[in-house]
């Protein structure tokens, strides 16, 4: 299977889940986006790494891992988001030392925080983008706020779910968009 390169678009606060954030990744040579729900600590670590001017007085956990790897000449060659199961993404760190590659299992948020620090590429497979990717259509009109508590997903038609996904994405509510996407997949089975 060929790998698809991803870039980091942005991190936004999830209004539906207390303390959670949505990390939005872009398909480098395409229009799909991959929304991933991450915790507050990981969001902070990713944001600090993206802002090159911000230097915490003490190393964050991901900075410590980078410093440790540098001391022992271990390089992070790439990150691969290789599958999604029940809305949870699974990733691997492809590390190299003395021309020997090792694959290390990782939470996706940690893998991305490290990829930024190592300036390493992030990849995924077509199957992951097919399952979890979304397309944000420009010019979509905001029809109204969609709140998770007001929706009974099981009673919604496929067309209602598709429209709700568009609204959720437009409102940058990627967590809700992911929940709607999962329900759409269940209905399409």
N, C-alpha and C positions, 0 to 999 in steps of 0.2 A: 504494500500500500504506500502511496506517495504521501508525503507530509505537506500540510498547508501552513504557511507562515502566518502568524498573528502578531498584531501590534496592540499596544495599550491605548485605548481611546480615553477613558476617564473612570473615575470612581464617584459614585453618588450615594447619598444616604438613603436607606430604604425606609420609607414612611410606614410600611406595614409591619415590619419586624423590628422591635426595639433593639438598638445597638448593632444592627446589621447594615452592611453596605453592599452595593452592587458594583462589581468590577466589570467594565464593558471592554471586550477585546474585539478588534477589527480583523477581518480576513484581509491580508495584505493586498492581494490582487483580485478582490471580489467585493461584493456589497453586503455579505453576511456579517453579522455581529454575534458575539458569544457572551451573553450575560451570565456572570457567576456571582452568587451571593457569598460574601466573606464577612468575617468578624471585624470588630472595631480595631483590635490590635494589628491585624494583618493589613487593614486599610491604612492605618497610620504608618506602618512600616513601608508599605508600597509608596504612599504619598511622600514620605521623607526621602526615599530613594529617588523618586522622580524629580524632586526639587533639589537640584545639585547644590544650591547655596545653603541649604539647611544642614547643619552639622550638630547633632545632639552632643551634649557634653560627655556622655558615656555611650559606648556602642550599644545599639539595639541588638536583639538576638540574631537577626539576620546579618548585621554588620560583624558580629562576633564570629559567625559561621564563615563569612567571607575572609576575615582576618586569619582564622584557623586554617582555612583551605590555602590561602596564600603562603603561610608559613611552611606548609608541607607540600607545596607545589602541585596542588590539586586544582584543576580548572573545570568549570562548569561549561561543557561544550554546548548543551542545549537542554531545553525543557520540552517535554512532550505531554500534552493533555491527551491521554490515550483512550479514555472511555468515560461514559456517564451511566450511572445506575441509580434509579429512583431519585433523580435530581442531584446526585452527588457526583462531582467530577473526580477522576483519578489521574494522577500525573506521575511522571518519572523525571528524575534528574539524570542526565547522561554526563558522567564525570570522567575526566581523563587525568592519569598520572603516569609518568614514564611510558607514554604511548599505550597504556592499558586502559580500556574503557570499562567502567562499572556503571550499572543501572541501579539507582536508589529510588525507592517508593517515596512519594511526597504528597502532602496536601497541596492542592493547586495554588492556594493563596501563598503558601510558603515558597513553592517553586517559582512563582512569578516574582515575589519579593527578592529572591536570590538571583533570578535571571537579570533583573534590573542592575543589581550590584555587580554582577560579573559581565554585564553588557552581552549577555547570551541571547540567542534567538529563542522564541517561543513558537511551538508548532502544535498542530492537532491533525486528526485524520478526518477525511470526508464523512465518515460515519458519525463522528461527534458533531460536526457542523450540521449534518442532515437532521440529527436528533434534536439538538439544542440551539442551533443557530436561528437568528431572526433577521429580518430585513426591515430597516426603518425607511418608510417611504416619505420623501420630501413633500411638503405642502399638505400633510394630513391635518385636517381641522380638528381642534380640540372640541370634543362633543360633551365632555363633562368628566368629572372625577369618577373613577371606578374604585370603589373601596372593597377590600377583601371581604369584610363582614356582610356586605349587602348582596353578595353573589352566591347563588346556589348553583355551583358548576354542573352538577348532575342534571339540572333542569334546562340548561342552556343548549340551544341548537349549535351545530357546527358553525354556521354562519355568524351566530352571535358571539361565539368564542373567538372566531377569527377577527371580528370587528373589535372585540374587547382587547385582544392582543395588540392591535394597532394603537388603540387609545392608551393602553398601559405603557407601551414603548414610547409613544409621543410624550407622555407625562414623565418619562424616565423612571417608571416604576417597573424595573426589570425583574424584581422578585415575583410580582403579580403576573407579569408576562410569562415567566417560566412556569408558574403554576397553571396558567391557562394553556400553555403549550403542552404540558404533560396531560391535561385533561383532554385536549384535542387528540393527542396520540391514542389515549384510551378509547375514545369514541370511534376513531378510525380503524381500530383493530377488528 
